[in-house]
Protein backbone atom coordinates (compact mmCIF):
# COMPACT_ATOMS: atom_id res chain seq x y z
CA UNK A 1 0.00 0.00 0.00
CA UNK A 2 1.35 3.42 -0.95
CA UNK A 3 2.11 5.90 1.81
CA UNK A 4 0.29 9.24 1.99
CA UNK A 5 3.48 10.94 0.74
CA UNK A 6 3.72 8.62 -2.29
CA UNK A 7 0.03 9.02 -3.10
CA UNK A 8 0.37 12.83 -2.98
CA UNK A 9 3.45 12.73 -5.23
CA UNK A 10 1.62 10.62 -7.82
CA UNK A 11 -1.32 13.05 -7.83
CA UNK A 12 0.80 16.20 -7.73
CA UNK A 13 -0.98 17.00 -4.45
CA UNK A 14 0.64 18.92 -1.61
CA UNK A 15 0.52 16.92 1.62
CA UNK A 16 -0.98 19.94 3.35
CA UNK A 17 -3.90 19.79 0.92
CA UNK A 18 -4.41 16.11 1.70
CA UNK A 19 -4.98 17.02 5.33
CA UNK A 20 -7.16 20.05 4.59
CA UNK A 21 -10.44 20.16 6.40
CA UNK A 22 -13.12 21.96 4.39
CA UNK A 23 -14.51 25.17 5.78
CA UNK A 24 -17.74 24.38 7.63
CA UNK A 25 -21.21 25.71 8.33
CA UNK A 26 -24.34 24.20 9.90
CA UNK A 27 -25.94 21.34 7.91
CA UNK A 28 -28.89 23.56 6.95
CA UNK A 29 -26.65 26.38 5.80
CA UNK A 30 -24.53 23.95 3.75
CA UNK A 31 -27.72 22.75 2.03
CA UNK A 32 -28.73 26.34 1.33
CA UNK A 33 -25.26 27.19 0.05
CA UNK A 34 -25.23 24.20 -2.31
CA UNK A 35 -28.58 25.31 -3.74
CA UNK A 36 -27.37 28.89 -4.02
CA UNK A 37 -24.19 27.83 -5.79
CA UNK A 38 -26.15 25.92 -8.43
CA UNK A 39 -28.63 28.77 -8.85
CA UNK A 40 -25.84 31.35 -9.14
CA UNK A 41 -23.90 29.25 -11.64
CA UNK A 42 -27.00 28.93 -13.83
CA UNK A 43 -28.20 32.51 -13.25
CA UNK A 44 -25.25 34.72 -12.26
CA UNK A 45 -27.48 37.81 -12.14
CA UNK A 46 -29.17 36.49 -8.98
CA UNK A 47 -28.58 38.86 -6.10
CA UNK A 48 -29.81 38.67 -2.52
CA UNK A 49 -33.48 39.28 -3.30
CA UNK A 50 -33.73 36.87 -6.21
CA UNK A 51 -31.76 34.27 -4.28
CA UNK A 52 -34.09 34.62 -1.27
CA UNK A 53 -37.10 34.15 -3.53
CA UNK A 54 -35.49 31.11 -5.16
CA UNK A 55 -34.77 29.43 -1.81
CA UNK A 56 -38.28 30.09 -0.56
CA UNK A 57 -39.67 28.42 -3.68
CA UNK A 58 -37.52 25.41 -2.81
CA UNK A 59 -39.34 25.22 0.53
CA UNK A 60 -36.82 26.98 2.80
CA UNK A 61 -38.10 29.77 5.04
CA UNK A 62 -35.08 32.09 4.85
CA UNK A 63 -34.76 35.82 5.33
CA UNK A 64 -32.62 38.18 3.20
CA UNK A 65 -30.18 38.79 6.05
CA UNK A 66 -29.25 35.12 6.20
CA UNK A 67 -28.96 34.90 2.42
CA UNK A 68 -26.68 37.95 2.38
CA UNK A 69 -24.37 36.44 4.99
CA UNK A 70 -24.16 33.11 3.17
CA UNK A 71 -23.46 34.77 -0.16
CA UNK A 72 -20.64 36.71 1.48
CA UNK A 73 -19.29 33.50 2.99
CA UNK A 74 -19.38 31.87 -0.46
CA UNK A 75 -17.66 34.82 -2.09
CA UNK A 76 -20.66 35.84 -4.22
CA UNK A 77 -21.53 39.45 -4.99
CA UNK A 78 -25.19 40.28 -4.35
CA UNK A 79 -25.61 43.03 -6.94
CA UNK A 80 -23.90 42.02 -10.14
CA UNK A 81 -22.48 38.68 -11.33
CA UNK A 82 -19.02 38.97 -9.90
CA UNK A 83 -17.25 37.06 -7.10
CA UNK A 84 -17.03 39.03 -3.86
CA UNK A 85 -13.28 38.70 -4.14
CA UNK A 86 -13.46 41.88 -6.24
CA UNK A 87 -13.82 43.78 -2.95
CA UNK A 88 -10.47 45.52 -2.87
CA UNK A 89 -8.08 46.59 -0.17
CA UNK A 90 -7.94 50.37 -0.48
CA UNK A 91 -4.25 50.34 0.50
CA UNK A 92 -3.38 48.14 -2.49
CA UNK A 93 -2.61 49.54 -5.91
CA UNK A 94 -4.94 48.61 -8.77
CA UNK A 95 -4.37 48.67 -12.52
CA UNK A 96 -6.46 49.62 -15.57
CA UNK A 97 -8.32 47.10 -17.70
CA UNK A 98 -6.21 46.51 -20.83
CA UNK A 99 -8.35 44.04 -22.79
CA UNK A 100 -11.26 46.11 -24.07
CA UNK A 101 -11.36 45.77 -27.88
CA UNK A 102 -8.05 43.90 -27.83
CA UNK A 103 -7.83 41.22 -30.55
CA UNK A 104 -6.60 37.95 -29.05
CA UNK A 105 -4.49 36.26 -31.74
CA UNK A 106 -2.07 33.86 -30.05
CA UNK A 107 -1.38 31.73 -26.97
CA UNK A 108 0.35 33.48 -24.06
CA UNK A 109 -0.96 36.86 -25.14
CA UNK A 110 -3.41 37.05 -22.21
CA UNK A 111 -3.80 34.89 -19.13
CA UNK A 112 -6.46 35.42 -16.49
CA UNK A 113 -7.18 34.16 -12.98
CA UNK A 114 -10.18 33.98 -10.69
CA UNK A 115 -11.59 32.22 -7.61
CA UNK A 116 -14.82 30.23 -7.21
CA UNK A 117 -16.71 28.47 -4.39
CA UNK A 118 -16.82 24.65 -4.41
CA UNK A 119 -19.43 22.81 -2.29
CA UNK A 120 -18.75 19.58 -0.38
CA UNK A 121 -21.25 17.51 1.63
CA UNK A 122 -19.75 18.62 4.94
CA UNK A 123 -18.24 21.96 4.05
CA UNK A 124 -16.73 23.87 1.16
CA UNK A 125 -13.49 24.89 -0.51
CA UNK A 126 -12.29 27.63 -2.85
CA UNK A 127 -10.78 26.92 -6.27
CA UNK A 128 -8.52 29.21 -8.27
CA UNK A 129 -7.23 28.70 -11.81
CA UNK A 130 -5.10 30.39 -14.47
CA UNK A 131 -6.40 30.14 -18.05
CA UNK A 132 -5.00 31.24 -21.40
CA UNK A 133 -7.57 33.38 -23.24
CA UNK A 134 -6.65 32.26 -26.75
CA UNK A 135 -6.43 28.49 -26.23
CA UNK A 136 -8.62 28.16 -23.09
CA UNK A 137 -5.79 26.02 -21.71
CA UNK A 138 -5.79 25.73 -17.89
CA UNK A 139 -2.19 26.37 -16.91
CA UNK A 140 -2.53 25.86 -13.15
CA UNK A 141 -5.08 25.53 -10.37
CA UNK A 142 -5.16 25.25 -6.58
CA UNK A 143 -7.64 24.55 -3.77
CA UNK A 144 -7.89 26.29 -0.39
CA UNK A 145 -10.24 26.29 2.59
CA UNK A 146 -9.71 30.04 3.09
CA UNK A 147 -9.67 33.11 0.87
CA UNK A 148 -6.17 34.17 1.85
CA UNK A 149 -3.78 34.77 -1.03
CA UNK A 150 -1.35 31.88 -0.55
CA UNK A 151 -3.10 29.46 -2.90
CA UNK A 152 -3.34 32.15 -5.60
CA UNK A 153 0.40 32.80 -5.33
CA UNK A 154 1.11 29.09 -5.63
CA UNK A 155 -1.10 28.75 -8.73
CA UNK A 156 0.57 31.78 -10.33
CA UNK A 157 4.03 30.36 -9.71
CA UNK A 158 2.98 27.01 -11.18
CA UNK A 159 1.53 28.69 -14.27
CA UNK A 160 4.74 30.63 -14.89
CA UNK A 161 6.62 27.35 -15.23
CA UNK A 162 4.87 27.07 -18.63
CA UNK A 163 6.18 30.44 -19.81
CA UNK A 164 4.68 33.89 -19.37
CA UNK A 165 1.92 35.99 -20.91
CA UNK A 166 2.16 39.49 -22.29
CA UNK A 167 -0.83 40.50 -20.10
CA UNK A 168 -2.19 38.98 -16.90
CA UNK A 169 -5.81 39.84 -16.02
CA UNK A 170 -7.62 39.49 -12.68
CA UNK A 171 -10.31 41.26 -10.73
CA UNK A 172 -9.44 43.79 -8.03
CA UNK A 173 -9.63 41.28 -5.18
CA UNK A 174 -7.20 41.54 -2.30
CA UNK A 175 -5.50 38.29 -3.34
CA UNK A 176 -4.53 39.81 -6.70
CA UNK A 177 -3.65 43.34 -5.57
CA UNK A 178 -1.40 42.10 -2.74
CA UNK A 179 2.21 43.24 -2.91
CA UNK A 180 3.63 39.70 -3.15
CA UNK A 181 1.34 38.80 -6.07
CA UNK A 182 2.03 42.01 -8.00
CA UNK A 183 5.77 41.68 -7.38
CA UNK A 184 5.91 38.32 -9.18
CA UNK A 185 4.20 39.75 -12.26
CA UNK A 186 6.34 42.88 -12.31
CA UNK A 187 9.55 40.88 -11.88
CA UNK A 188 8.59 38.86 -14.98
CA UNK A 189 7.84 42.09 -16.94
CA UNK A 190 4.19 41.06 -17.42
CA UNK A 191 1.65 43.83 -18.01
CA UNK A 192 -1.07 43.81 -15.35
CA UNK A 193 -4.76 44.24 -16.21
CA UNK A 194 -7.65 44.37 -13.74
CA UNK A 195 -11.40 44.23 -14.33
CA UNK A 196 -13.36 47.42 -13.90
CA UNK A 197 -15.46 47.52 -10.74
CA UNK A 198 -18.77 45.76 -11.33
CA UNK A 199 -17.86 44.52 -14.81
CA UNK A 200 -18.60 40.80 -14.60
CA UNK A 201 -17.77 40.09 -18.24
CA UNK A 202 -14.26 41.56 -18.18
CA UNK A 203 -12.96 38.10 -17.21
CA UNK A 204 -15.46 36.15 -19.32
CA UNK A 205 -13.35 33.14 -20.26
CA UNK A 206 -12.56 32.11 -16.68
CA UNK A 207 -16.23 32.72 -15.74
CA UNK A 208 -17.19 30.25 -18.49
CA UNK A 209 -14.59 27.82 -17.18
CA UNK A 210 -16.23 27.79 -13.74
CA UNK A 211 -19.61 26.99 -15.26
CA UNK A 212 -18.10 24.12 -17.26
CA UNK A 213 -16.15 22.68 -14.32
CA UNK A 214 -19.16 22.77 -12.02
CA UNK A 215 -21.63 21.15 -14.42
CA UNK A 216 -19.24 18.56 -15.84
CA UNK A 217 -17.32 17.61 -12.69
CA UNK A 218 -18.34 19.04 -9.32
CA UNK A 219 -22.15 18.73 -9.49
CA UNK A 220 -21.95 15.45 -11.39
CA UNK A 221 -19.65 13.59 -9.01
CA UNK A 222 -20.44 15.22 -5.64
CA UNK A 223 -17.01 14.63 -4.15
CA UNK A 224 -17.13 13.67 -0.47
CA UNK A 225 -13.68 14.79 0.76
CA UNK A 226 -10.95 17.26 -0.11
CA UNK A 227 -8.58 14.53 -1.43
CA UNK A 228 -11.43 13.14 -3.56
CA UNK A 229 -12.18 16.64 -4.85
CA UNK A 230 -8.52 17.22 -5.66
CA UNK A 231 -8.24 13.89 -7.49
CA UNK A 232 -11.46 14.56 -9.39
CA UNK A 233 -10.33 18.03 -10.46
CA UNK A 234 -6.89 16.70 -11.42
CA UNK A 235 -8.56 14.17 -13.71
CA UNK A 236 -11.10 16.66 -15.04
CA UNK A 237 -8.60 19.39 -15.91
CA UNK A 238 -6.52 16.76 -17.73
CA UNK A 239 -9.62 15.81 -19.71
CA UNK A 240 -10.55 19.46 -20.25
CA UNK A 241 -7.12 20.36 -21.63
CA UNK A 242 -6.29 17.20 -23.59
CA UNK A 243 -9.57 15.62 -24.70
CA UNK A 244 -12.53 17.98 -24.53
CA UNK A 245 -13.11 19.71 -27.92
CA UNK A 246 -14.27 23.33 -27.83
CA UNK A 247 -16.70 24.69 -30.37
CA UNK A 248 -15.01 28.09 -30.15
CA UNK A 249 -11.70 26.39 -31.07
CA UNK A 250 -13.18 24.69 -34.14
CA UNK A 251 -13.59 21.54 -32.06
CA UNK A 252 -9.92 21.30 -31.20
CA UNK A 253 -8.73 20.82 -27.63
CA UNK A 254 -6.99 23.53 -25.59
CA UNK A 255 -3.78 21.49 -25.69
CA UNK A 256 -3.85 21.27 -29.49
CA UNK A 257 -4.32 25.02 -29.79
CA UNK A 258 -1.97 26.11 -27.02
CA UNK A 259 0.98 24.03 -28.20
CA UNK A 260 0.37 24.24 -31.96
CA UNK A 261 3.48 25.02 -33.95
CA UNK A 262 3.39 28.48 -35.61
ChimeraX attribute file (.defattr): number of C-alpha atoms within 10 A of each C-alpha:
attribute: neighborCount
match mode: 1-to-1
recipient: residues
	/A:1	5
	/A:2	8
	/A:3	8
	/A:4	12
	/A:5	12
	/A:6	13
	/A:7	14
	/A:8	18
	/A:9	12
	/A:10	10
	/A:11	13
	/A:12	12
	/A:13	18
	/A:14	12
	/A:15	15
	/A:16	9
	/A:17	16
	/A:18	17
	/A:19	11
	/A:20	15
	/A:21	17
	/A:22	20
	/A:23	16
	/A:24	15
	/A:25	15
	/A:26	10
	/A:27	12
	/A:28	10
	/A:29	15
	/A:30	19
	/A:31	17
	/A:32	17
	/A:33	24
	/A:34	21
	/A:35	17
	/A:36	23
	/A:37	21
	/A:38	16
	/A:39	17
	/A:40	18
	/A:41	19
	/A:42	12
	/A:43	14
	/A:44	20
	/A:45	18
	/A:46	22
	/A:47	19
	/A:48	22
	/A:49	15
	/A:50	15
	/A:51	23
	/A:52	22
	/A:53	16
	/A:54	16
	/A:55	19
	/A:56	13
	/A:57	10
	/A:58	11
	/A:59	8
	/A:60	13
	/A:61	10
	/A:62	14
	/A:63	14
	/A:64	14
	/A:65	11
	/A:66	13
	/A:67	22
	/A:68	19
	/A:69	13
	/A:70	19
	/A:71	21
	/A:72	15
	/A:73	15
	/A:74	24
	/A:75	20
	/A:76	27
	/A:77	22
	/A:78	21
	/A:79	14
	/A:80	15
	/A:81	20
	/A:82	23
	/A:83	24
	/A:84	22
	/A:85	21
	/A:86	27
	/A:87	17
	/A:88	19
	/A:89	14
	/A:90	9
	/A:91	9
	/A:92	14
	/A:93	14
	/A:94	22
	/A:95	16
	/A:96	12
	/A:97	16
	/A:98	18
	/A:99	17
	/A:100	8
	/A:101	6
	/A:102	8
	/A:103	9
	/A:104	13
	/A:105	11
	/A:106	14
	/A:107	20
	/A:108	21
	/A:109	16
	/A:110	26
	/A:111	28
	/A:112	22
	/A:113	24
	/A:114	25
	/A:115	27
	/A:116	23
	/A:117	24
	/A:118	23
	/A:119	26
	/A:120	22
	/A:121	15
	/A:122	16
	/A:123	23
	/A:124	24
	/A:125	22
	/A:126	20
	/A:127	22
	/A:128	21
	/A:129	23
	/A:130	27
	/A:131	24
	/A:132	23
	/A:133	23
	/A:134	21
	/A:135	27
	/A:136	25
	/A:137	24
	/A:138	24
	/A:139	20
	/A:140	21
	/A:141	23
	/A:142	24
	/A:143	24
	/A:144	23
	/A:145	20
	/A:146	14
	/A:147	21
	/A:148	11
	/A:149	17
	/A:150	15
	/A:151	21
	/A:152	26
	/A:153	19
	/A:154	15
	/A:155	19
	/A:156	22
	/A:157	15
	/A:158	16
	/A:159	20
	/A:160	16
	/A:161	10
	/A:162	11
	/A:163	9
	/A:164	18
	/A:165	21
	/A:166	14
	/A:167	18
	/A:168	23
	/A:169	27
	/A:170	25
	/A:171	32
	/A:172	25
	/A:173	22
	/A:174	22
	/A:175	26
	/A:176	25
	/A:177	24
	/A:178	19
	/A:179	12
	/A:180	13
	/A:181	19
	/A:182	18
	/A:183	12
	/A:184	15
	/A:185	19
	/A:186	11
	/A:187	8
	/A:188	12
	/A:189	13
	/A:190	16
	/A:191	15
	/A:192	19
	/A:193	21
	/A:194	23
	/A:195	23
	/A:196	19
	/A:197	14
	/A:198	16
	/A:199	14
	/A:200	18
	/A:201	14
	/A:202	21
	/A:203	22
	/A:204	12
	/A:205	17
	/A:206	26
	/A:207	21
	/A:208	13
	/A:209	16
	/A:210	20
	/A:211	16
	/A:212	14
	/A:213	16
	/A:214	20
	/A:215	14
	/A:216	13
	/A:217	18
	/A:218	18
	/A:219	15
	/A:220	10
	/A:221	13
	/A:222	15
	/A:223	19
	/A:224	13
	/A:225	18
	/A:226	22
	/A:227	19
	/A:228	14
	/A:229	21
	/A:230	20
	/A:231	16
	/A:232	17
	/A:233	21
	/A:234	17
	/A:235	13
	/A:236	18
	/A:237	19
	/A:238	14
	/A:239	13
	/A:240	23
	/A:241	21
	/A:242	15
	/A:243	15
	/A:244	16
	/A:245	17
	/A:246	15
	/A:247	9
	/A:248	11
	/A:249	14
	/A:250	9
	/A:251	10
	/A:252	16
	/A:253	22
	/A:254	23
	/A:255	19
	/A:256	16
	/A:257	18
	/A:258	19
	/A:259	11
	/A:260	10
	/A:261	6
	/A:262	4
